[in-house]
Amino acid sequence: MKILFDLFPVILFFVTFKFAGKNPEAAQALANAIGYQAEPSQLPVLLSTATAIAATIAQVLWVKWRHGKVDTMLLVSFGIITLFGGATLLLHDETFIKWKPTVLYWVFATTLALSNWLFKKNLMRALLQEKLTLPTRVWNQVNLSWSLFFATLGVVNLYVAFNFSTDAWVNFKLFGATGMMLVFILLQAMALEKYVEEEKENN
């Protein structure tokens, strides 16, 4: 359920983009209804961007209502989608929304790396230590691997965004990036399996 919640804006972005692309009359009618003027060919990405912003706002409000406090990363995501999505809507330029995932991934990568190197705070350990016991050296490797993964994912997003069609990028945004993350998690779980087994034996 957590992964579906995190992907909620991305899923709605994908669904809106596909619907608007296949139903241009409905997309134009919706734009007219809200008084938004844009070229018909731009409406799929513009309407999906607006939907993603609204979905992220809904996420923030839900978490605030349910838990009383909003996670920092969700607030960062909200700020980035609002900034880059807002620029896309105001300037009718999809370049900004295509940059948004990369900026978010690079913020994650930088935060993980600098927190560990400069402040000696391993964020991956803080996140997972209640579920997993690892040597400090291994925790540092886990933190670094996630930082490098997010940095790489940001580069891949830019490559797809500016070398393929917008439709292909939207597909990658939901399926490609998510698939890469799932594969990475699986590989990392396999690499850490021996430490889990050692912990079971010690217990």
C-alpha positions in Angstrom: 0.0 0.0 0.0 2.9 2.4 0.8 4.3 2.1 -2.7 0.9 2.8 -4.3 0.5 5.8 -2.1 4.0 7.1 -3.1 3.1 6.5 -6.8 -0.3 8.1 -6.6 0.7 11.3 -8.4 2.7 9.4 -11.0 -0.2 7.0 -11.7 -2.7 9.9 -12.1 -0.2 11.7 -14.3 0.0 8.6 -16.5 -3.8 8.0 -16.6 -4.6 11.7 -17.4 -1.9 11.9 -20.1 -3.2 8.7 -21.8 -6.8 9.7 -21.5 -6.3 13.3 -22.8 -4.2 11.9 -25.7 -6.8 9.5 -26.8 -9.8 11.9 -26.1 -8.7 15.3 -27.4 -12.2 16.6 -27.5 -12.8 15.8 -23.8 -9.4 17.3 -23.0 -10.3 20.5 -24.8 -13.7 20.6 -23.2 -12.1 20.3 -19.7 -9.6 23.0 -20.5 -12.4 25.3 -21.7 -14.4 24.5 -18.6 -11.6 25.7 -16.3 -10.7 28.6 -18.6 -7.2 27.3 -19.5 -6.0 28.2 -22.9 -3.4 26.0 -24.6 -2.6 24.3 -27.9 -4.6 21.1 -28.3 -1.3 19.1 -28.8 0.0 20.4 -25.4 -3.1 19.6 -23.4 -2.2 16.0 -22.4 1.0 16.9 -20.7 -0.4 20.1 -19.2 -3.6 18.5 -17.8 -1.6 15.6 -16.4 0.8 18.0 -14.8 -2.0 19.9 -13.1 -3.4 16.5 -12.0 -0.1 15.5 -10.5 0.2 18.8 -8.5 -3.4 18.3 -7.2 -2.6 14.7 -6.2 0.6 15.7 -4.3 -1.4 18.4 -2.5 -4.0 15.7 -1.6 -1.1 13.5 -0.3 0.3 16.2 1.9 -3.2 17.1 3.4 -4.0 13.4 4.0 -0.7 12.7 5.8 -1.1 15.9 7.8 -4.6 14.9 8.8 -3.8 11.3 9.5 -0.4 11.6 11.3 -0.2 15.3 12.3 3.2 15.6 10.7 4.3 15.5 7.0 7.5 13.6 6.1 10.3 15.9 4.9 10.7 14.0 1.6 7.0 14.4 0.8 7.3 18.2 1.4 10.4 18.3 -0.8 8.5 16.4 -3.5 5.6 18.8 -3.1 7.9 21.8 -3.5 9.6 20.4 -6.6 6.4 19.4 -8.4 4.8 22.8 -7.5 7.8 24.7 -8.9 8.5 22.7 -12.0 4.9 21.8 -12.7 3.8 25.4 -12.1 6.4 26.6 -14.6 5.1 24.0 -17.1 1.6 25.2 -16.8 2.4 28.9 -16.9 4.9 28.7 -19.8 3.3 25.8 -21.7 6.7 24.2 -21.8 6.9 20.5 -20.9 10.7 20.8 -20.4 10.2 21.8 -16.8 8.0 18.8 -15.9 10.5 16.5 -17.6 13.2 17.8 -15.4 11.2 17.4 -12.2 11.9 13.7 -11.6 15.6 14.2 -12.1 15.8 17.1 -9.7 13.9 15.1 -7.1 16.2 12.1 -7.6 19.3 14.3 -7.4 18.0 15.9 -4.2 17.6 12.4 -2.7 21.1 11.4 -3.8 22.7 14.6 -2.5 20.9 14.4 0.8 21.9 10.8 1.4 25.6 11.5 0.5 26.1 14.8 2.3 24.2 13.7 5.5 26.6 10.8 5.8 29.8 12.5 4.8 29.4 15.9 6.4 27.2 15.2 9.4 27.9 11.5 10.0 24.2 10.7 9.9 23.4 7.6 7.8 19.8 8.2 6.7 19.3 4.7 5.3 20.4 3.3 8.7 18.0 5.7 10.5 15.2 4.4 8.2 15.9 0.7 8.4 17.7 0.0 11.6 14.6 -1.2 13.4 14.1 -3.9 10.7 17.7 -4.8 9.9 21.0 -5.0 11.9 24.1 -4.4 9.9 27.8 -3.5 10.6 28.5 0.3 10.2 30.7 -0.4 7.2 27.8 -2.1 5.4 25.3 0.6 6.4 27.7 3.1 4.7 27.7 0.9 1.6 23.9 0.8 1.6 23.7 4.5 1.9 26.2 5.1 -0.8 24.5 2.6 -3.2 21.2 4.4 -2.8 22.8 7.7 -3.4 24.5 6.5 -6.6 21.2 4.8 -7.7 19.2 8.0 -7.4 21.9 9.9 -9.2 21.9 7.4 -12.0 18.1 7.3 -12.2 18.2 11.1 -12.6 20.5 10.8 -15.6 18.4 8.0 -17.2 15.3 10.2 -16.8 16.9 13.0 -18.7 18.1 10.7 -21.5 14.7 9.3 -22.0 13.0 12.7 -21.7 15.0 14.4 -24.4 15.8 11.5 -26.7 12.4 9.9 -27.0 8.8 11.1 -27.5 6.9 12.5 -24.6 4.6 9.5 -24.7 7.6 7.2 -24.3 8.9 9.3 -21.4 5.5 9.1 -19.6 5.6 5.3 -19.9 9.2 5.3 -18.5 8.1 7.6 -15.7 5.7 5.0 -14.4 7.0 1.6 -15.5 10.7 2.2 -16.3 11.7 4.1 -13.2 9.5 2.0 -10.9 10.9 -1.2 -12.5 14.5 0.0 -12.0 13.8 0.7 -8.4 12.2 -2.7 -7.8 15.1 -4.5 -9.4 17.6 -2.4 -7.4 15.8 -3.2 -4.1 15.7 -6.9 -5.0 19.5 -6.9 -5.8 20.3 -5.1 -2.6 18.1 -7.5 -0.6 20.0 -10.4 -2.1 23.3 -8.8 -1.2 22.3 -8.2 2.4 20.7 -11.7 2.8 23.8 -13.1 4.5 23.7 -10.5 7.2 20.0 -11.4 7.9 20.9 -15.0 8.2 23.8 -14.3 10.5 21.5 -12.2 12.7 19.0 -15.1 12.9 21.8 -17.5 13.9 23.0 -15.2 16.6 19.5 -14.8 18.0 
